[in-house]
């Protein structure tokens, strides 16, 4: 708490202490007559009578006013958990009344006991003691706790102090709520807390409007981007460029819906042969089941069969020319003898079509499942 604010708060509490120690004038004479009776009952072990005796002796309007003597009765009653007696002790030690010197440590101890018994004076003193800068009893955590208690009990000064502290800690919504709950527009004394609450509310509304504007702008940008992508996809489909449409769906839009649309359209048009073979491996991962999965599987199987090494398309294999010769003219059709069996030539090992397909899939995974533009880890391709 700023020093000026703390000093102002201290002056308010001192005035409160004096007022608390000075009840209405009409009861003073009666209190003087009552004192011997309650003192006798206290000596007989009546805790409430001890509390009453201490209250009378600490009343500056009482002819028998003696704050030092009142300590004996008030301490006895406070030890018996009379919260009001603890609260009066806290006020006396906080203000330094009569022959009693100001003692913030004792004031704080009695104030905590009183506040735990719901005594308002005790809670007020506890907040003032622990919030006083430069004091050995200064404790920010305790001060905040008792500010909450006093604010909840209707102390507007505590509410505005609490709201300012929470605001400085960036806990702005509770700060606003506390300030506005303590605001009573018809009461001029609450003008400060009302103004502070209204300011916090205005700042919140402005921040919420800015945040909503950013959300709307991002949503509009996303909608516009999706519309542009849809327009490009539609142009591919209008030209019946199913390979281009599928490529755009897989690698740019990353959209299963559009990939399915392009694949099924190509199938209906009998144009699956125009689609690049590697796209079917991607579709196999994206669609574990359904019509697209069946189309991908059939195209992959067809391409594998066409790549099988038979007599007529493996012309570079050793003995291939002899095999073709014998297939055309029969085993006894010529005296030609293949010398491949005695050759030292050894074919260069090349990957099979299955290995090539696996390498293609692995490259696709690397390019689309890693890096800054990677697919989600839950995407079928990245599983």
N, C-alpha and C positions, 0 to 999 in steps of 0.2 A: 504494500500500500504506500503511496506517496506520503512524504513526511507531513506536508500541509494537511492532507486529508486525515492522517492519523491524529494530528494535534486537534483538528476540528472535532473529530469523533470523540477524543478524550474529553474535551470540554463539555460535549453533550452528555457523556456518561457521568461526569462529575456533578453536573447539574441534576441529573437523574438521581444520583446517590443522595444528594442533599434533600431532594424532594421526597425520596423514599424514607429518609430518616426523619421527616417532619410530617406526620399525619395531621388530619384536620384539627383545628384549635379546640373545637367543642369536646374532644375526647381527652384533652390534656389533663384537666382537673380530675376527671373520672379515673384516668390512668394513675394519678398519684394516690388515690384511695385504693385502687386495685392492687398496687404493687406489693404491699405487705402480704396480702392473701395469696397471690400467685407465687411469691417467694417461699412462703411456708409450704405450699403444695409441692413446689419444686424440691425443697429439702426433704419432703416425704417420698420423693421418687417419681413424681408426675412429670414426664418429659414435655408434654404440651404446656404445662404451667411454666417450665423452665424457658421454653421458647417464648412464651408470652412475657415473662419477666425481662428477658433480654431485649425484646422488642420495645417494651416500655422504657427501659434504661437507655436505649439508643435513640429515643425520640427527643429531638432537640426542643420540642414544645412541652416536654414533661418537666415539672419542677425538679424531679429527681434525676434529670439527664446526667448520665455518666457512662460514656461509651466504653471506657476502660473496664468498669465493673460489669458492663453488659456482656463482655467477652466470656466471663465465667459461665453465665447461664446459657448463652448462645452456643458455646462450644459443647456443653453437656447435651443440649438438645440436638445439635448437629450430629454428635456421635451416636445418638439414638435415631438417626435418619429422619430428623425433622427438616425437610427440604427448605422451608422458609427461613429457618434459623441459619442454615448454611448460606443461603443467599444473602441474608443481612450481614453475616460475617464477611462475605466476599465484598460487599459494598463498603463496609467499614475499613477493611485493609486496603481496598483500592483507592479510596478517597483520602485515607489518613485522617481519621476523625478524632478530635479532642486530643487526649494524651496518647492515642494510638498512632504510631508512625505508619506512613505508607509502606506497604510490603506486598509487592506484586506476586512474589512466590506464594505467600499464604493466600492472597486473593484468588490466584489461579486454582489452587487446590480446593478451596471452599467453593469456588464457582463451579468446578466440574462436579462436585458432589451435589450441589444444589440443582444444576441443570439435569443431572441424571434422575432427579426427583421431579422434573417438569416445573421447576421454579424459574420464572421469567427473569428475575433479577440476576440469578446465577448464570443463566445462559448469556445475558447481555454482558456481564462482567467477563465471562470466559472469552467471548469474542474480542473484547477490548484488550485484555491482558495478552493474549497470544498473537494479536495483530499489531502490537505496538513496536515500531521499528526501533532498533538500538537497545531493546530490553533483553535481558538474559533469558526471559521467558518467551521471547518471540518464537513462534512455531507456525509456519505457513499452513501446514496440513491441518492442525487443530483449529487455526483461525478460520479456514475454509469450512471445516465441519460445523463450527458453531454459527458461522454466517448462514449456512443452510438452515440450521435449526431456527434461528431468529427470523429469517426471511419467511419460513413456513408458518411462523407464529404471527406474521403480519408486520414485522419491522421493515419499513420501506428503505431506511438507510442501509440495513443489512442486505436487502434485495439488490439495490443499485450497486453496492460494493461487490456483491457476488456476481452480478451480471457483467460488470467491467472486468473482473478477474477471468471469468470464463471466456469472455470475448478475446482477451489478450492471449489466452491459451488456444485460440482458434476453435473453441467449442461454442460456435456462434448460435446455433439453433436453441440450445438450452438457455443461453444468455438472453436471447430475445424473448423466450417464453417467460423467464423469471421476471424480466423488466415489465412486460406487458401485464403479467398477473398482479404485479404490485401497483399498477397504474390505476388511479381513481380520478378520472377527468374532472369530476366536480369538486375535488379537493385541491386547492392551490398548492398545498404542501407536497403533492406528488407530481408537480409539473416537471421536475428534473427526470424522474424515472420514466414518466410517460414519453418525454422527448427522446430519451435514450432508447427505449423500446421501439418507438416509431422509426428511429434512424436505422436500427438493426433490421427491422422488418423491411424497410425500403431497400437496404443493401441486399437482403436475401432475394427479394422479388427481382431485382435487377440481375443478380447472378443466375437465378433460375431462368430468366428470359434469355440471357446470353447462351446458357447451356442448351436450352431448347432450340434456339436458332442454329447452333452448331450441329445438333442432332438432325434437324430438318435439312440443313444444307448437305450433310453427309448422305442422308437418305435420298435426296433429290439427285445428287451426283451419281449415286449407285443406280438409281432408276434410269438416268440418262445413259450411263455406260451400258447397262443391260439392253436398253433400246437400240443403241448403236450396234452392239454385238448381234442382236437379233436381226437387224437389218442386213448385216454382212452375211449371216447364215442364210437368210431368205434369198439373197442374191445367188448364192451357190446353188441352193435348191431349185431356184427358178431356171438356172442354166442346166440343170440336171448334172451338175458337177458333184456327184456323190462323194468322190474321193476328197475333193476340196472341202466339202461340207463336213465330212467325218474328221478330217485333219483339224479343221477349225474348232470343232466340238471338243476334240480330245486335248489338243495342245494349247488352245487359246481360251476358249470358254470353260474348259474343264467341266462340261455338263453332261451327265449321263442321259438326261432327257433328250438333248439334242443329238447325242451320239446314237441313241436308239432310233430316233426319228430318221436320221440319215441312212442308217443301216437297213431299216425296214423298207424305206423308199427305194433304195438300191435293189433290194431283193425283189420287190414287186415289179420293178422295171427291168429285171433280168440283167442288172449292170454290176453284179458283185465282182465280176472279173476286172472291172476298171479300178477297183479299190486296191491300194498298195497292201501287199501281203502282211507287212508288220503290224498294220492297224488291227488285224484280226487277233493277234496275240494280246494287244491291249484290251480289246473287247472281251477276250476270254477271262481276263482278270477283273475287269469292271463288272461283268455280268456273269455271276456263277451259275445262274439258271435263267430259264425263260427263252423266248424266241431268238433274241440276239445271241445268247450263249450257244444255241443250236446252230445258228448261221456261222458263228465264228469257228465252232468245232468242225463243221463240215468243210469250210474253206481251208482250214489248217490241214485237215486230213487229205483233202484233194491236192493241195500243194506238195505235201509230203510224197504222195504217190507219183506225182509228175517228176519229182526229183530223184526217185529210186534209180539206181544204176542198173540198166538192162543192156542187152546186146547192142541195141541200135543207137544208144546215146552216150555210151562210155567209150568213145573212139580212141582215147589216149591211154587206156589201160593195156598192159602187156597181154598179147594174145587175142586182142579184140578183133584185129583184122582177119586172123585165121578162123576165129569163131564165125565171123560173118561169111567168109568164103565157104566154110563147111555147111553153114546153114543154107546157103543159096545153091550149092552144087552137090551136096552130099559128101559123106566121108571119103568115098573113092573117086571123086570127080576130078582129081588132079594130083599130080605128084608133088605139089607144093608142100613144103614142110616148114612149120613155124620154128624159128630159131629162138623164140622167146624163152624157151625152157633152159637154153644154155647161155642166155645173156646174163651179164653181170649187172644189168640195169635194175635199179630198185625204185619203185614209185615214191614220189614225195607224199608224205602223209598229209592229208587235208581233212579238216573237220567235217563231220557228217551234217546233214540237214538239221538233225535234232540239236546238235551242238550250236549251230548257227542260230537256230531259233532261241535257244537259251541265252546266248550272248546278246541277242537283240532285246530280249526281255530284260536282261540285267542292265543293259545300257539305258533302256527306257526308265527303269526304276531309279537308276542313279541320277538321270537328268530331271526326273519329275518328283522324286521323293526326298531330295536333299537340296540344300541351298536356300536362298532367301525366298524363292518363288515355289517352294515345294508344296506338294499336295498334303492334305491332312494325313496324319499317321493312321487314322481309321479308314482311309480310302482303300478300296479293294486292291488297287494296284500296288499299294505299299505294304500289304499284309505279308 
